[in-house]
Amino acid sequence: MKLRPTLAALAAAAVVLVTAPAGQVAAHEPASSPGVGAVLRETRAEAQVDTFFLAYRQAVLGQGDRTPHEVRARYLAPELDSRLDAWAAQHGADPVFRAQNVPADWSLRYEGSGAGHATVVVTEKWGSGATQDVWFAVRLADLVIGDLKDPPA
């Protein structure tokens, strides 16, 4: 059976993704080139943010075996974690959700990459139907979340 070139490239990329250590794929594919490498970077960054957000949400709700601080320590750069503590103290709200309660659902979108980082936007969805965006910057070299902020004005 013959695979079309796109399917063959995706299959090869999947093998690289599964076998390469974190950050290796991003290191071999220039950020400006389109194609499989770019898709892998955005997919990996989105997957990392989604995994963090799910684990953090479960910890805040008291589900699972980790505290919110343990989850943050695992996925976030230490400087960001410290800034989030300061943000929470100043705003009286959860620094990741940017709210006093937990979102009912969320979705993600890749916003772009450059300078070794990918931007992933999490759209939090509340029971009332309201939504709120939170922007995450993910270091492509190691998939550590290095920044989290409100949408640009």
GROMACS elastic network, one bead per residue, 0.5 to 0.9 nm:
[ bonds ]
;  ai    aj funct       b0    kb
    3     6     6  0.79967   500
    3     7     6  0.60190   500
    3     8     6  0.57508   500
    4     7     6  0.53924   500
    4     8     6  0.61807   500
    4     9     6  0.86761   500
    5     8     6  0.50342   500
    5     9     6  0.60770   500
    5    10     6  0.85958   500
    6     9     6  0.51189   500
    6    10     6  0.61868   500
    6    11     6  0.85690   500
    6    36     6  0.88101   500
    7    10     6  0.50723   500
    7    11     6  0.60494   500
    7    12     6  0.85355   500
    8    11     6  0.50747   500
    8    12     6  0.61633   500
    8    13     6  0.85413   500
    9    12     6  0.50933   500
    9    13     6  0.60712   500
    9    14     6  0.85766   500
    9    35     6  0.89541   500
    9    36     6  0.68859   500
   10    14     6  0.60926   500
   10    15     6  0.86929   500
   10    36     6  0.65087   500
   11    14     6  0.50930   500
   11    15     6  0.64725   500
   11    16     6  0.88158   500
   12    15     6  0.51901   500
   12    16     6  0.63859   500
   12    17     6  0.86632   500
   13    17     6  0.59900   500
   13    18     6  0.85305   500
   13    25     6  0.88295   500
   13    36     6  0.65851   500
   13    37     6  0.75227   500
   13    40     6  0.76405   500
   14    18     6  0.60969   500
   14    19     6  0.85098   500
   14    40     6  0.85609   500
   15    18     6  0.52414   500
   15    19     6  0.60871   500
   15    20     6  0.82505   500
   16    19     6  0.52218   500
   16    20     6  0.54915   500
   16    24     6  0.89053   500
   16    25     6  0.71787   500
   17    20     6  0.54968   500
   17    21     6  0.80005   500
   17    22     6  0.84012   500
   17    24     6  0.85816   500
   17    25     6  0.68097   500
   17    40     6  0.76295   500
   18    21     6  0.81450   500
   20    23     6  0.79154   500
   20    24     6  0.58224   500
   20    25     6  0.67187   500
   21    24     6  0.56387   500
   21    25     6  0.79926   500
   22    25     6  0.74542   500
   22    26     6  0.85268   500
   22   140     6  0.86526   500
   22   141     6  0.71305   500
   22   142     6  0.57699   500
   22   143     6  0.72680   500
   23    26     6  0.53801   500
   23    27     6  0.61950   500
   23    28     6  0.89529   500
   23    41     6  0.89481   500
   23   139     6  0.88802   500
   23   140     6  0.60766   500
   23   142     6  0.50572   500
   23   143     6  0.70784   500
   24    27     6  0.50884   500
   24    28     6  0.64833   500
   24    29     6  0.89794   500
   24   141     6  0.72743   500
   24   142     6  0.87248   500
   25    28     6  0.54414   500
   25    29     6  0.65227   500
   25    37     6  0.69446   500
   25    40     6  0.77326   500
   25    41     6  0.76233   500
   25   141     6  0.87404   500
   26    29     6  0.54443   500
   26    30     6  0.73970   500
   26    31     6  0.77043   500
   26    37     6  0.69649   500
   26    38     6  0.81146   500
   26    40     6  0.80198   500
   26    41     6  0.61744   500
   26   116     6  0.86134   500
   26   140     6  0.62713   500
   26   141     6  0.65588   500
   27    30     6  0.73076   500
   27    31     6  0.88913   500
   27   140     6  0.82412   500
   27   141     6  0.68686   500
   28    37     6  0.82915   500
   29    32     6  0.84883   500
   29    33     6  0.72439   500
   29    36     6  0.89687   500
   29    37     6  0.56336   500
   29    38     6  0.75286   500
   30    33     6  0.56757   500
   30    34     6  0.87993   500
   30    37     6  0.80577   500
   30    38     6  0.82987   500
   31    34     6  0.80373   500
   31    37     6  0.82778   500
   31    38     6  0.68061   500
   31    41     6  0.87557   500
   31   113     6  0.72402   500
   31   114     6  0.66213   500
   31   115     6  0.82829   500
   31   116     6  0.77790   500
   32    38     6  0.80375   500
   32   113     6  0.87965   500
   32   114     6  0.81653   500
   33    37     6  0.77965   500
   33    38     6  0.68978   500
   34    37     6  0.71941   500
   34    38     6  0.56528   500
   34    39     6  0.79189   500
   35    38     6  0.55670   500
   35    39     6  0.63764   500
   35    40     6  0.87976   500
   36    39     6  0.50625   500
   36    40     6  0.61190   500
   36    41     6  0.86735   500
   37    40     6  0.50765   500
   37    41     6  0.62312   500
   37    42     6  0.87448   500
   38    41     6  0.51589   500
   38    42     6  0.63093   500
   38    43     6  0.84914   500
   39    42     6  0.53178   500
   39    43     6  0.59701   500
   39    44     6  0.84623   500
   40    43     6  0.50166   500
   40    44     6  0.58921   500
   40    45     6  0.84293   500
   41    44     6  0.52069   500
   41    45     6  0.61050   500
   41    46     6  0.85063   500
   41   113     6  0.87664   500
   41   118     6  0.77665   500
   41   140     6  0.70557   500
   42    45     6  0.51688   500
   42    46     6  0.60236   500
   42    47     6  0.84304   500
   42   110     6  0.61874   500
   42   111     6  0.87071   500
   42   112     6  0.77598   500
   42   113     6  0.80424   500
   42   118     6  0.68797   500
   42   119     6  0.85164   500
   42   120     6  0.82543   500
   43    46     6  0.51531   500
   43    47     6  0.59757   500
   43    48     6  0.85411   500
   43   110     6  0.80846   500
   44    47     6  0.50242   500
   44    48     6  0.60986   500
   44    49     6  0.86839   500
   44   140     6  0.85333   500
   44   143     6  0.77238   500
   45    48     6  0.51376   500
   45    49     6  0.63206   500
   45    50     6  0.85837   500
   45   110     6  0.81142   500
   45   117     6  0.89123   500
   45   118     6  0.65392   500
   45   119     6  0.79460   500
   45   120     6  0.71268   500
   45   137     6  0.86988   500
   45   138     6  0.61645   500
   45   139     6  0.81937   500
   45   140     6  0.72129   500
   45   143     6  0.64262   500
   45   144     6  0.89801   500
   45   145     6  0.88622   500
   46    49     6  0.52359   500
   46    50     6  0.60603   500
   46    51     6  0.85354   500
   46   108     6  0.68897   500
   46   109     6  0.72601   500
   46   110     6  0.66193   500
   46   118     6  0.87264   500
   46   119     6  0.86131   500
   46   120     6  0.61209   500
   46   121     6  0.86663   500
   46   138     6  0.87433   500
   47    50     6  0.50400   500
   47    51     6  0.60160   500
   47    52     6  0.85254   500
   48    51     6  0.51327   500
   48    52     6  0.61491   500
   48    53     6  0.85382   500
   48    75     6  0.82658   500
   48   138     6  0.82425   500
   48   143     6  0.67587   500
   48   144     6  0.81697   500
   48   145     6  0.82531   500
   49    52     6  0.50695   500
   49    53     6  0.59751   500
   49    54     6  0.85242   500
   49    75     6  0.85980   500
   49   108     6  0.83758   500
   49   120     6  0.73580   500
   49   122     6  0.82401   500
   49   136     6  0.75030   500
   49   138     6  0.79104   500
   49   143     6  0.88879   500
   49   145     6  0.75392   500
   50    53     6  0.50868   500
   50    54     6  0.60929   500
   50    55     6  0.85316   500
   50   106     6  0.89880   500
   50   107     6  0.84482   500
   50   108     6  0.74292   500
   50   122     6  0.83589   500
   51    54     6  0.52991   500
   51    55     6  0.61453   500
   51    56     6  0.84803   500
   52    55     6  0.51961   500
   52    56     6  0.59092   500
   52    57     6  0.83919   500
   52    71     6  0.73164   500
   52    72     6  0.78901   500
   52    74     6  0.86992   500
   52    75     6  0.63935   500
   52    76     6  0.87907   500
   52   145     6  0.89858   500
   53    56     6  0.51176   500
   53    57     6  0.59520   500
   53    58     6  0.85045   500
   53    96     6  0.84597   500
   53   106     6  0.89068   500
   53   122     6  0.87999   500
   54    57     6  0.51521   500
   54    58     6  0.61515   500
   54    59     6  0.85930   500
   55    58     6  0.51815   500
   55    59     6  0.61614   500
   55    60     6  0.86856   500
   55    63     6  0.89440   500
   55    64     6  0.82264   500
   55    66     6  0.83645   500
   55    68     6  0.82954   500
   55    71     6  0.66586   500
   56    59     6  0.50355   500
   56    60     6  0.61612   500
   56    61     6  0.85842   500
   56    66     6  0.86370   500
   56    67     6  0.80547   500
   56    68     6  0.56177   500
   56    69     6  0.85762   500
   56    70     6  0.88954   500
   56    71     6  0.58335   500
   56    72     6  0.71915   500
   56    96     6  0.84792   500
   57    60     6  0.51537   500
   57    61     6  0.62255   500
   57    62     6  0.86509   500
   57    63     6  0.84860   500
   57    68     6  0.79643   500
   57    97     6  0.87293   500
   57   102     6  0.70841   500
   57   103     6  0.82429   500
   58    61     6  0.50705   500
   58    62     6  0.61945   500
   58    64     6  0.64407   500
   58    66     6  0.86286   500
   58    67     6  0.89238   500
   58    68     6  0.83867   500
   59    63     6  0.54639   500
   59    64     6  0.62624   500
   59    65     6  0.75036   500
   59    66     6  0.58368   500
   59    67     6  0.51868   500
   59    68     6  0.50715   500
   59    69     6  0.87011   500
   59    70     6  0.87879   500
   59    71     6  0.74758   500
   60    63     6  0.74969   500
   60    67     6  0.71126   500
   60    68     6  0.57053   500
   60   102     6  0.78419   500
   61    64     6  0.88330   500
   61   102     6  0.79294   500
   62    65     6  0.81204   500
   62    66     6  0.83157   500
   62    67     6  0.76412   500
   62    68     6  0.88652   500
   63    66     6  0.80908   500
   64    67     6  0.83658   500
   66    69     6  0.80300   500
   66    70     6  0.58771   500
   66    71     6  0.64427   500
   67    70     6  0.51513   500
   67    71     6  0.63736   500
   67    72     6  0.86810   500
   68    71     6  0.51501   500
   68    72     6  0.61706   500
   68    73     6  0.86037   500
   69    72     6  0.50346   500
   69    73     6  0.60589   500
   69    74     6  0.86393   500
   69    81     6  0.84932   500
   70    73     6  0.50605   500
   70    74     6  0.62966   500
   70    75     6  0.89423   500
   71    74     6  0.51915   500
   71    75     6  0.64802   500
   71    76     6  0.83103   500
   72    75     6  0.54395   500
   72    76     6  0.54145   500
   72    77     6  0.84702   500
   72    78     6  0.87869   500
   72    81     6  0.66327   500
   73    76     6  0.56891   500
   73    77     6  0.74225   500
   73    78     6  0.69423   500
   73    81     6  0.70117   500
   74    77     6  0.84427   500
   74   144     6  0.86849   500
   75   143     6  0.82848   500
   75   144     6  0.57643   500
   75   145     6  0.61324   500
   75   146     6  0.89480   500
   76    79     6  0.82309   500
   76    80     6  0.64178   500
   76    81     6  0.62154   500
   76   144     6  0.57239   500
   76   146     6  0.61036   500
   76   147     6  0.80054   500
   77    80     6  0.53400   500
   77    81     6  0.63535   500
   77    82     6  0.88979   500
   77   144     6  0.62198   500
   77   145     6  0.60382   500
   77   146     6  0.51398   500
   77   147     6  0.78814   500
   78    81     6  0.50106   500
   78    82     6  0.63180   500
   78    83     6  0.87143   500
   78   146     6  0.84035   500
   79    82     6  0.52317   500
   79    83     6  0.63133   500
   79    84     6  0.87160   500
   79   146     6  0.78676   500
   79   147     6  0.88197   500
   80    83     6  0.50102   500
   80    84     6  0.61249   500
   80    85     6  0.87189   500
   80   145     6  0.81352   500
   80   146     6  0.61104   500
   80   147     6  0.59405   500
   80   148     6  0.75306   500
   81    84     6  0.51358   500
   81    85     6  0.64899   500
   81    86     6  0.89401   500
   81   146     6  0.89490   500
   82    85     6  0.52150   500
   82    86     6  0.65562   500
   82    87     6  0.87633   500
   83    86     6  0.51033   500
   83    87     6  0.61398   500
   83    88     6  0.86633   500
   83    95     6  0.89742   500
   84    88     6  0.60913   500
   84    89     6  0.85775   500
   84    94     6  0.86154   500
   84    95     6  0.53753   500
   84    96     6  0.74242   500
   84   148     6  0.85008   500
   85    88     6  0.51869   500
   85    89     6  0.63255   500
   85    90     6  0.87215   500
   85    95     6  0.71132   500
   86    89     6  0.51663   500
   86    90     6  0.62141   500
   86    91     6  0.86439   500
   86    95     6  0.86547   500
   87    90     6  0.51490   500
   87    91     6  0.60147   500
   87    92     6  0.80969   500
   87    93     6  0.81981   500
   87    94     6  0.84837   500
   87    95     6  0.60635   500
   88    91     6  0.52572   500
   88    92     6  0.53502   500
   88    93     6  0.53669   500
   88    94     6  0.58029   500
   88    95     6  0.50957   500
   88    96     6  0.88572   500
   88    98     6  0.84242   500
   89    92     6  0.55680   500
   89    93     6  0.77267   500
   89    95     6  0.88836   500
   90    93     6  0.83574   500
   91    94     6  0.82995   500
   91    95     6  0.82783   500
   91    98     6  0.86359   500
   91    99     6  0.88999   500
   92    95     6  0.86642   500
   92    99     6  0.84905   500
   92   100     6  0.74286   500
   93    96     6  0.88201   500
   93    97     6  0.80246   500
   93    98     6  0.61839   500
   93    99     6  0.50835   500
   93   101     6  0.79367   500
   94    97     6  0.55151   500
   94    98     6  0.53925   500
   94    99     6  0.54614   500
   94   100     6  0.57227   500
   94   101     6  0.74980   500
   94   102     6  0.85234   500
   95    99     6  0.73460   500
   95   148     6  0.89651   500
   96    99     6  0.80457   500
   96   134     6  0.81170   500
   96   148     6  0.75409   500
   96   149     6  0.86137   500
   97   100     6  0.77965   500
   97   101     6  0.77110   500
   97   102     6  0.68214   500
   97   103     6  0.73409   500
   97   124     6  0.77564   500
   97   132     6  0.89169   500
   97   134     6  0.77004   500
   98   101     6  0.87205   500
   98   132     6  0.86648   500
   98   134     6  0.78155   500
   98   149     6  0.87867   500
   98   150     6  0.80403   500
   99   102     6  0.73746   500
   99   103     6  0.85831   500
  101   126     6  0.89350   500
  102   105     6  0.88268   500
  102   126     6  0.78359   500
  103   106     6  0.71609   500
  103   124     6  0.58119   500
  103   125     6  0.55499   500
  103   127     6  0.73628   500
  103   131     6  0.88438   500
  104   124     6  0.76977   500
  104   125     6  0.58417   500
  104   126     6  0.51698   500
  104   127     6  0.58268   500
  105   123     6  0.85674   500
  105   124     6  0.61528   500
  105   125     6  0.50120   500
  105   126     6  0.68133   500
  105   127     6  0.83684   500
  106   122     6  0.65405   500
  106   123     6  0.53928   500
  106   125     6  0.53364   500
  106   126     6  0.85615   500
  106   131     6  0.87034   500
  107   121     6  0.82792   500
  107   122     6  0.57342   500
  107   123     6  0.52460   500
  107   124     6  0.67468   500
  107   125     6  0.80128   500
  108   120     6  0.66887   500
  108   121     6  0.55859   500
  108   123     6  0.61769   500
  108   124     6  0.88197   500
  109   119     6  0.86791   500
  109   120     6  0.57186   500
  109   121     6  0.53128   500
  109   122     6  0.67333   500
  109   123     6  0.81998   500
  110   113     6  0.85570   500
  110   118     6  0.76712   500
  110   119     6  0.62000   500
  110   121     6  0.64128   500
  111   118     6  0.74732   500
  111   119     6  0.51996   500
  111   120     6  0.55303   500
  111   121     6  0.65834   500
  111   135     6  0.89365   500
  112   117     6  0.85547   500
  112   118     6  0.57676   500
  112   119     6  0.54703   500
  112   120     6  0.75534   500
  113   116     6  0.71444   500
  113   117     6  0.54690   500
  113   119     6  0.59566   500
  113   137     6  0.88602   500
  113   140     6  0.88690   500
  114   117     6  0.54841   500
  114   118     6  0.65523   500
  114   119     6  0.86792   500
  115   118     6  0.84929   500
  116   138     6  0.84548   500
  116   139     6  0.59787   500
  116   140     6  0.55403   500
  116   141     6  0.70045   500
  117   137     6  0.60928   500
  117   138     6  0.52914   500
  117   140     6  0.53196   500
  117   141     6  0.82227   500
  117   143     6  0.87589   500
  117   146     6  0.86331   500
  118   136     6  0.81281   500
  118   137     6  0.56291   500
  118   138     6  0.51661   500
  118   139     6  0.65834   500
  118   140     6  0.65617   500
  119   135     6  0.68002   500
  119   136     6  0.56220   500
  119   138     6  0.63607   500
  120   134     6  0.85358   500
  120   135     6  0.59808   500
  120   136     6  0.51728   500
  120   137     6  0.64659   500
  120   138     6  0.75901   500
  121   133     6  0.63913   500
  121   134     6  0.57654   500
  121   136     6  0.60944   500
  121   137     6  0.88004   500
  121   151     6  0.85475   500
  122   132     6  0.81100   500
  122   133     6  0.55549   500
  122   134     6  0.52664   500
  122   135     6  0.63463   500
  122   136     6  0.75776   500
  123   131     6  0.63441   500
  123   132     6  0.55065   500
  123   134     6  0.65182   500
  123   135     6  0.87764   500
  124   130     6  0.83348   500
  124   131     6  0.53860   500
  124   132     6  0.51508   500
  124   133     6  0.61413   500
  124   134     6  0.76604   500
  125   128     6  0.82840   500
  125   129     6  0.65041   500
  125   130     6  0.60631   500
  125   132     6  0.68072   500
  126   129     6  0.54239   500
  126   130     6  0.53635   500
  126   131     6  0.61484   500
  126   132     6  0.84153   500
  127   130     6  0.73216   500
  128   131     6  0.88035   500
  132   150     6  0.88565   500
  132   151     6  0.89227   500
  133   150     6  0.68373   500
  133   151     6  0.62967   500
  134   148     6  0.68797   500
  134   149     6  0.58495   500
  134   150     6  0.51013   500
  134   151     6  0.60976   500
  135   147     6  0.79838   500
  135   148     6  0.55395   500
  135   149     6  0.52617   500
  135   150     6  0.60236   500
  135   151     6  0.60329   500
  135   152     6  0.86273   500
  136   145     6  0.68256   500
  136   146     6  0.76541   500
  136   147     6  0.56396   500
  136   149     6  0.66857   500
  137   144     6  0.86152   500
  137   145     6  0.58275   500
  137   146     6  0.56568   500
  137   148     6  0.63807   500
  137   149     6  0.87644   500
  138   141     6  0.88593   500
  138   142     6  0.84204   500
  138   143     6  0.56021   500
  138   144     6  0.56792   500
  138   146     6  0.57376   500
  138   147     6  0.72204   500
  139   142     6  0.59851   500
  139   143     6  0.50145   500
  139   144     6  0.54302   500
  139   145     6  0.62608   500
  139   146     6  0.64030   500
  140   143     6  0.51489   500
  140   144     6  0.76901   500
  141   144     6  0.81438   500
  142   145     6  0.89468   500
  143   146     6  0.87638   500
  145   148     6  0.76796   500
  149   152     6  0.83566   500
  150   153     6  0.85761   500
